[in-house]
Amino acid sequence: MCRNIRTLHNFEPPATPDEVHAAALQYVRKVSGMQKPSAANSEAIEAAVAHVAAATEALLQDLVTSAPPKNREVEAAKARARSAARFADRAG
């Protein structure tokens, strides 16, 4: 489940609110152990996601780096190459 949480810092263009929300949702799901909460817990889960997303937005705004921003397409291509190499080893 946490494999879906992606690095959001130092990308051009910056992370979108949807990406921050998705990461917060994955984190809360992992910590709570609930993929799909019951109606009794849905309000608590939604509040937690909102808090984590707000904290993530604040963190991303406060972080500084001297490294140039990464390109999303280049990083995605690298990840696909790593995945292909990893699964090629298993196939053989």
C-alpha positions, 0 to 999 in steps of 0.5 A: 500500500505505501508503495503508492506514496511518491516523493513530492519534494523538488519536482517541476512542476510542484506537487499538486493538491491531488498528489498531496491528498493521495499521499495523505490518504495512503498514509492514513490507510496504512497507519489505520489498517483500513482500506475502506473504513466503516461508516462509523470511522469514515469521519475520523479517517477523512479528518486524519487525511485532511490533517496529514495533507495540510502538514504535508503541504506545510512541509513541502513549502518549508523544505529548501534545497540547492539541487535543481528540480527533478523532471517528472517524466525522467524520474518516471522513466527511471522507475520503469527501467528499474522495475523492468530490470527487477522483474526481468531477473524474476522471469529468468 
